[in-house]
Amino acid sequence: MNSIPAITVRPLAGLPMFAPGMSIVQAICSKLADEGDGLRDGDICVIAQKIVSKVEGRAVSLSAITSGEAARDLAGRTEREPAMAQAILDESAEIMRATPAAIIARHRTGHVLANAGIDASNIEGGDEENVLLWPRDPDASARTIRAELRTVSGACIGVVIADSMGRAWRIGTVGTAIGCAGLTVLEDRRGKGVDLYGRTLQATVIAVADSIAAMGALAMGEGAEGTPVALVRGAERWVSDEDGAGAVSGLRPVEQDMFR
Protein backbone atom coordinates (compact mmCIF):
# COMPACT_ATOMS: atom_id res chain seq x y z
CA MET A 1 0.00 0.00 0.00
CA ASN A 2 1.29 3.47 -0.90
CA SER A 3 2.34 5.63 2.03
CA ILE A 4 0.28 8.77 2.60
CA PRO A 5 2.28 11.94 3.36
CA ALA A 6 1.46 13.66 6.64
CA ILE A 7 -0.38 16.96 6.39
CA THR A 8 0.28 19.49 9.14
CA VAL A 9 -1.42 22.77 9.95
CA ARG A 10 0.10 25.52 12.06
CA PRO A 11 -1.59 28.77 13.11
CA LEU A 12 0.57 31.88 12.91
CA ALA A 13 0.13 33.58 16.27
CA GLY A 14 1.12 37.15 17.04
CA LEU A 15 0.06 38.79 13.79
CA PRO A 16 -0.96 42.47 14.00
CA MET A 17 -4.50 43.79 14.16
CA PHE A 18 -5.14 44.46 10.50
CA ALA A 19 -6.49 47.75 9.17
CA PRO A 20 -7.14 49.20 5.70
CA GLY A 21 -4.02 49.36 3.56
CA MET A 22 -1.90 47.01 5.68
CA SER A 23 0.04 44.19 4.02
CA ILE A 24 -1.02 40.64 4.84
CA VAL A 25 1.97 39.37 2.87
CA GLN A 26 4.48 41.40 4.87
CA ALA A 27 2.91 40.24 8.13
CA ILE A 28 3.07 36.56 7.13
CA CYS A 29 6.65 36.70 5.88
CA SER A 30 7.85 38.71 8.88
CA LYS A 31 6.22 36.30 11.30
CA LEU A 32 7.76 33.27 9.62
CA ALA A 33 11.17 34.96 9.57
CA ASP A 34 10.87 35.67 13.30
CA GLU A 35 10.26 31.94 13.81
CA GLY A 36 13.30 31.02 11.73
CA ASP A 37 11.11 29.73 8.95
CA GLY A 38 9.97 30.75 5.50
CA LEU A 39 7.56 29.69 2.80
CA ARG A 40 8.47 26.54 0.89
CA ASP A 41 7.29 25.10 -2.40
CA GLY A 42 3.98 23.34 -1.79
CA ASP A 43 2.97 25.37 1.28
CA ILE A 44 -0.60 26.61 1.51
CA CYS A 45 -1.56 29.78 3.37
CA VAL A 46 -5.11 29.73 4.72
CA ILE A 47 -6.18 33.29 5.43
CA ALA A 48 -9.30 34.36 7.30
CA GLN A 49 -11.73 36.35 5.18
CA LYS A 50 -12.03 39.01 7.84
CA ILE A 51 -8.46 40.28 7.56
CA VAL A 52 -8.68 40.36 3.76
CA SER A 53 -11.88 42.39 4.03
CA LYS A 54 -10.29 44.67 6.61
CA VAL A 55 -7.22 45.53 4.56
CA GLU A 56 -9.44 46.04 1.49
CA GLY A 57 -11.57 48.55 3.40
CA ARG A 58 -14.78 46.54 3.35
CA ALA A 59 -16.06 47.72 6.74
CA VAL A 60 -19.26 49.76 6.63
CA SER A 61 -21.44 51.48 9.20
CA LEU A 62 -25.09 50.48 9.18
CA SER A 63 -25.94 54.05 10.23
CA ALA A 64 -24.74 55.22 6.82
CA ILE A 65 -27.04 52.86 4.88
CA THR A 66 -30.41 54.06 3.62
CA SER A 67 -32.91 51.22 3.44
CA GLY A 68 -35.42 50.86 0.64
CA GLU A 69 -38.88 49.33 0.56
CA ALA A 70 -37.62 45.81 -0.18
CA ALA A 71 -35.20 46.03 2.74
CA ARG A 72 -37.90 47.25 5.10
CA ASP A 73 -40.12 44.36 4.04
CA LEU A 74 -37.26 41.87 4.54
CA ALA A 75 -36.47 43.39 7.93
CA GLY A 76 -40.08 43.04 9.03
CA ARG A 77 -40.20 39.38 8.02
CA THR A 78 -36.91 38.51 9.70
CA GLU A 79 -36.90 40.79 12.77
CA ARG A 80 -33.76 42.62 11.67
CA GLU A 81 -32.78 46.25 11.37
CA PRO A 82 -33.72 47.68 7.95
CA ALA A 83 -30.13 48.85 7.35
CA MET A 84 -28.82 45.32 7.88
CA ALA A 85 -31.47 43.96 5.54
CA GLN A 86 -30.42 46.53 2.93
CA ALA A 87 -26.76 45.56 3.29
CA ILE A 88 -27.68 41.90 2.76
CA LEU A 89 -29.71 42.77 -0.33
CA ASP A 90 -26.88 44.90 -1.71
CA GLU A 91 -24.43 41.98 -1.38
CA SER A 92 -26.81 39.34 -2.75
CA ALA A 93 -27.82 38.08 -6.14
CA GLU A 94 -30.84 36.30 -4.64
CA ILE A 95 -32.52 35.74 -1.28
CA MET A 96 -33.08 32.00 -0.96
CA ARG A 97 -34.82 31.82 2.43
CA ALA A 98 -35.79 34.55 4.87
CA THR A 99 -36.74 33.74 8.47
CA PRO A 100 -35.96 35.26 11.88
CA ALA A 101 -33.42 32.46 12.36
CA ALA A 102 -31.44 33.24 9.22
CA ILE A 103 -31.47 34.96 5.87
CA ILE A 104 -29.96 32.56 3.37
CA ALA A 105 -28.64 34.47 0.38
CA ARG A 106 -26.89 33.66 -2.84
CA HIS A 107 -24.00 36.09 -2.60
CA ARG A 108 -23.22 38.05 -5.76
CA THR A 109 -20.10 35.82 -6.14
CA GLY A 110 -22.37 32.73 -6.27
CA HIS A 111 -21.73 31.35 -2.78
CA VAL A 112 -24.83 30.52 -0.72
CA LEU A 113 -24.63 31.39 2.97
CA ALA A 114 -26.30 33.20 5.85
CA ASN A 115 -26.64 37.00 5.72
CA ALA A 116 -24.53 37.24 2.54
CA GLY A 117 -21.43 36.81 4.69
CA ILE A 118 -21.96 40.10 6.54
CA ASP A 119 -20.66 39.92 10.11
CA ALA A 120 -19.90 42.16 13.08
CA SER A 121 -17.71 39.78 15.08
CA ASN A 122 -13.99 40.48 15.52
CA ILE A 123 -14.19 43.96 14.01
CA GLU A 124 -13.63 47.28 15.73
CA GLY A 125 -16.92 49.02 16.36
CA GLY A 126 -18.95 45.85 15.97
CA ASP A 127 -21.04 46.95 18.95
CA GLU A 128 -21.67 50.29 17.24
CA GLU A 129 -23.26 48.97 14.06
CA ASN A 130 -20.05 48.49 12.09
CA VAL A 131 -20.12 45.39 9.91
CA LEU A 132 -17.72 43.72 7.52
CA LEU A 133 -18.53 42.72 3.96
CA TRP A 134 -16.77 40.05 1.93
CA PRO A 135 -13.99 41.11 -0.45
CA ARG A 136 -15.44 42.28 -3.74
CA ASP A 137 -13.79 39.36 -5.55
CA PRO A 138 -12.31 36.79 -3.14
CA ASP A 139 -10.63 34.79 -5.91
CA ALA A 140 -8.94 37.94 -7.24
CA SER A 141 -7.82 38.76 -3.70
CA ALA A 142 -6.31 35.27 -3.37
CA ARG A 143 -4.47 35.65 -6.68
CA THR A 144 -3.05 39.02 -5.63
CA ILE A 145 -1.86 37.71 -2.25
CA ARG A 146 -0.33 34.64 -3.90
CA ALA A 147 1.56 36.72 -6.46
CA GLU A 148 3.00 38.93 -3.72
CA LEU A 149 3.98 35.95 -1.57
CA ARG A 150 5.72 34.33 -4.53
CA THR A 151 7.58 37.55 -5.30
CA VAL A 152 8.80 37.87 -1.71
CA SER A 153 9.56 34.20 -1.01
CA GLY A 154 10.24 32.72 -4.43
CA ALA A 155 8.15 29.70 -3.42
CA CYS A 156 5.32 28.11 -5.40
CA ILE A 157 2.53 28.16 -2.84
CA GLY A 158 -1.26 28.03 -2.65
CA VAL A 159 -3.56 30.57 -1.03
CA VAL A 160 -7.03 29.95 0.38
CA ILE A 161 -9.29 32.66 1.76
CA ALA A 162 -11.62 30.97 4.24
CA ASP A 163 -14.86 31.90 5.94
CA SER A 164 -17.07 29.85 8.23
CA MET A 165 -20.34 28.67 6.73
CA GLY A 166 -23.23 26.48 7.74
CA ARG A 167 -24.17 23.40 5.73
CA ALA A 168 -27.49 22.03 4.57
CA TRP A 169 -28.95 19.50 7.03
CA ARG A 170 -26.06 19.95 9.50
CA ILE A 171 -25.59 21.95 12.70
CA GLY A 172 -22.54 24.16 13.07
CA THR A 173 -20.16 25.96 10.75
CA VAL A 174 -17.09 24.76 8.87
CA GLY A 175 -14.26 26.74 7.29
CA THR A 176 -14.98 27.00 3.57
CA ALA A 177 -12.90 28.30 0.67
CA ILE A 178 -14.38 31.52 -0.72
CA GLY A 179 -11.19 32.51 -2.56
CA CYS A 180 -8.44 30.30 -3.92
CA ALA A 181 -5.28 30.53 -6.03
CA GLY A 182 -2.66 27.95 -6.92
CA LEU A 183 -4.62 25.06 -5.45
CA THR A 184 -6.79 22.28 -6.83
CA VAL A 185 -10.37 23.14 -5.90
CA LEU A 186 -11.94 19.81 -6.87
CA GLU A 187 -10.12 16.51 -7.42
CA ASP A 188 -12.30 14.43 -9.70
CA ARG A 189 -11.53 10.77 -9.01
CA ARG A 190 -14.41 9.40 -11.08
CA GLY A 191 -13.16 6.67 -13.38
CA LYS A 192 -9.55 7.34 -12.32
CA GLY A 193 -9.14 5.54 -9.00
CA VAL A 194 -10.21 2.31 -7.35
CA ASP A 195 -11.38 1.37 -3.89
CA LEU A 196 -9.78 -1.25 -1.64
CA TYR A 197 -11.44 -4.03 -3.62
CA GLY A 198 -10.46 -2.79 -7.05
CA ARG A 199 -13.79 -1.24 -7.96
CA THR A 200 -13.51 1.89 -10.11
CA LEU A 201 -14.64 5.03 -8.34
CA GLN A 202 -17.89 6.29 -9.82
CA ALA A 203 -18.97 9.32 -7.79
CA THR A 204 -15.94 10.56 -5.86
CA VAL A 205 -15.12 14.25 -6.28
CA ILE A 206 -12.96 15.56 -3.42
CA ALA A 207 -13.49 19.15 -2.28
CA VAL A 208 -9.78 19.83 -1.75
CA ALA A 209 -9.91 23.60 -1.25
CA ASP A 210 -12.78 23.35 1.23
CA SER A 211 -10.98 20.58 3.13
CA ILE A 212 -7.83 22.71 3.40
CA ALA A 213 -9.94 25.72 4.46
CA ALA A 214 -11.61 23.63 7.17
CA MET A 215 -8.23 22.48 8.51
CA GLY A 216 -6.95 26.03 8.63
CA ALA A 217 -10.08 27.50 10.19
CA LEU A 218 -10.12 24.84 12.92
CA ALA A 219 -6.51 25.64 13.80
CA MET A 220 -7.06 29.41 13.70
CA GLY A 221 -10.16 29.41 15.89
CA GLU A 222 -13.35 31.44 15.68
CA GLY A 223 -13.14 33.77 18.68
CA ALA A 224 -10.47 35.82 20.41
CA GLU A 225 -7.52 33.62 19.42
CA GLY A 226 -6.18 36.34 17.13
CA THR A 227 -4.64 33.90 14.62
CA PRO A 228 -6.12 34.77 11.21
CA VAL A 229 -3.55 32.82 9.17
CA ALA A 230 -2.60 29.13 9.18
CA LEU A 231 0.18 27.40 7.27
CA VAL A 232 -0.60 23.97 5.81
CA ARG A 233 2.25 21.68 4.82
CA GLY A 234 2.26 18.24 3.23
CA ALA A 235 -0.49 18.99 0.69
CA GLU A 236 1.85 19.99 -2.14
CA ARG A 237 0.31 17.41 -4.48
CA TRP A 238 -2.61 19.80 -4.85
CA VAL A 239 -0.54 22.98 -5.32
CA SER A 240 -0.11 24.12 -8.92
CA ASP A 241 2.08 26.62 -10.71
CA GLU A 242 -1.00 28.22 -12.28
CA ASP A 243 -3.52 30.18 -10.23
CA GLY A 244 -6.39 28.01 -11.44
CA ALA A 245 -10.07 28.77 -11.79
CA GLY A 246 -10.61 29.81 -8.17
CA ALA A 247 -13.10 28.84 -5.50
CA VAL A 248 -16.05 29.69 -7.73
CA SER A 249 -15.21 26.61 -9.81
CA GLY A 250 -16.37 24.49 -6.88
CA LEU A 251 -19.86 25.99 -6.79
CA ARG A 252 -22.74 23.86 -8.01
CA PRO A 253 -24.42 25.54 -11.00
CA VAL A 254 -27.76 27.17 -10.17
CA GLU A 255 -29.59 24.84 -12.54
CA GLN A 256 -28.31 21.87 -10.49
CA ASP A 257 -29.35 23.35 -7.13
CA MET A 258 -31.30 20.56 -5.45
CA PHE A 259 -32.44 22.72 -2.53
CA ARG A 260 -34.37 25.39 -4.44
N, C-alpha and C positions, 0 to 999 in steps of 0.2 A: 504494500500500500504506500502511495506517495506521502511523504511528510508534508504537513501543512505549516507554513511559516507563522510564527507568533505575531499577533498584531497588538501593539501597545498604544495607550492613549495617555497623554500627560497634560494636565492643565497648566497654563502659564500664569502663575500667581504674581501679584505685585505690579500689574500693568497700571498705567495712570487712569484717572477718570477722564474719559474722552469728551471732547467738545468740538463744535464745528471748526473745520479746517485742520484739525490735528491729523498726524500720520499714523495709521494703524501699522503700516509696514515698518516704520522707524521704531515703533514701540516693540514690535515682535522681535526684530533683529537685535535691538539693544538688550532686551531681556535675555535672549538666548546667549548673546555674547557675555553678559554678566554671569551666566551659569556655565561658561566655558564650552558652549555648544554653538551650533549653527545649523542652518537648514541643509539637508542632504537630498540628493536625488531620490525621488519616491516618497518624500514626506508629504503629508496633507495637513494644511492648516484649516481647522474648523473655527469659524469666527461667528460670534453671536450677532444676529441681525441688529440688535439695539445699538452696538457701537458703530456699525456701518451707517445706520440711520442718523446717529448723533453727529458723526463727522461730516455727513452730507447735508446737515442742516434741516432734517426732516421733522423737527419738533414744532408743534403748533399749539397755540392757545385756543381753547374752545370759546373763550370770551370774544375772540376776534372773528368767529364764524357766524354768518347770518344764515339762519335756517329757512328753507322754503316750505311750501305746502306739503310736498311729499315727505320731507323730513319730519315735519310736525305730525303727520299721520303715522309714520313709522315709530316715532317716539311715543305716541299715545298707545300704540299696540304693544309696545315692548317695555314700557315703563322706564324709558331713558330720557336724558336731556335732549331737547331738539338739536342742539349744536353737535352733540355726539352722533346723533342719527344722520345729520347732514354730512359730517366727516366720513362716516361709513359709506354713505351713498356716493360721495365724491371719489372714494377709493375703489368703488365696486363697479364691475360690469353687470352684475345681476344679484339680486337678493333671492337666495334659495329658500330660506325659512326665516320667519321672524316671530319670536316668542319672547316673553320676559326672561326666560332662561338663557337664550342666546340668539343672536342674529347671525345666521350662516350666510356668508356672501361669497360669490365668485369674484375674487380680487381682479382688478383690471389686467394683471399679469397672467390670469388663468387659474391660480391656486384657489382652492375652496377652503375656507376656514372661518372661525368666529370673528365677528366684528371687523372684517377686512384687515386683520392684523394690527389694528390700532390698540395701543396699550399705554397705561400710565405708570406701570411698575418700573422701578430702577431708573427713573429719570428725574432730574431736578425740577421741582415745581409740580410733581405729579399730584400733590394734594391741592394745588391751586389751578386745576383744570388744564395743565399742560399735558399733552399726549404726544406720542411718537408714531409717525407713519412709517411704513416700509420704504426702503430705497425705491426710487422711481423705476429702476431696472436692476433687480438683484443680480441677474446673470452678467450684465455689463459691469456692475460693481466688482463681482468676483474676478472677471477678466482683468480689470484695471489693477486690482490688488495683486493678482498673480504676476502680471507683467512687472510690477514694481519689485516684488519679492525676487523674481528671477534676475532682474537687473542688479539688485544689491547683493544677492547671494551666489548667483551663477548656477543655482540648482534647479532642476526640473521638478517642480512640485505641483500639487493640486490644491485648490482652494474651494472650500464649501462655506457658504453663508447659511447659518441654521437658525430656525425659529421653532418654538414649541407649538405643536398643533394637536388638536383632538382627532380621533379617528372614528369612523362610522362603526356603531355597535360596540364600542369599547369605552371604558372609563379611563380618564387620565390623558395627559399629553405626552408626546414623544418628540424629540428633536427631529426636524425635517429639513431637507435641503430646499431652500428657496432660491439660492444662487449657486452656481457651480462653474468651475473652469479647470481644465486639465485633468478631469476625472471621469471615468466611465459612470454614466448615470444609471443605465440599465444593462445588465449582462444577460443576454438572451441565450439560455442553454437548451432551448427547444431543438431537438434533433441533433444536438452536438455532444451531449454527454450521456452517461448511463448511470443507473443506480447500482446499489451493491450487488444486485442479481443480474446485471447486464442488460436490463431493460432500458431502451432509449427514452430519455426525458421528453415529455410531450407538452408540458405546461409551465415549465420552470423559467421564470424571468426574475432575476435577482435585482432588487432595488439597492444598488451599491451605494449611491450618493446618500440616500436616506439612511442606510445602515451606518455609514460613517458619521453622518450628522447626529444620529441618535447616540453613538458612542461618545462623540465630543460633548454633546449637550449634557449627558449624564455625568461626565467628568467635571464639567464647568459648574454645574449647579444652576438652580433657578432663582435663588434668593439673594442674600447679602454676601455671597462668597467672593464676589469681585474678581472672577476669573473668566473673562469673556472670550478667551482664545484657548484652544486645545491643539496639541500636536499629535498627530496619529502617525505611527511608524509600523512598517511591516505590510502595508497594503499597496506597495509599489506596482504590483501587477495590474492595478486599475488606473495608474497614473499615466497620462499620455503627453506627448510633446505638444500636440494641438490642444487648443482650448476646448474644443468640442461644442456640442449643441446647447449645453446649459441645462439647468434644472427643469426648464419648461418642457424639455423633450421627454420627461418622465410623467407628464400629466396625461391622464386619459382624455381623449377627445370628447367634446361635449356630446356628440352624437352617440357615444358609447356609455354615457353616464347612466348607470343602472339605478341611481337613487333619485332621479328626477320624478 
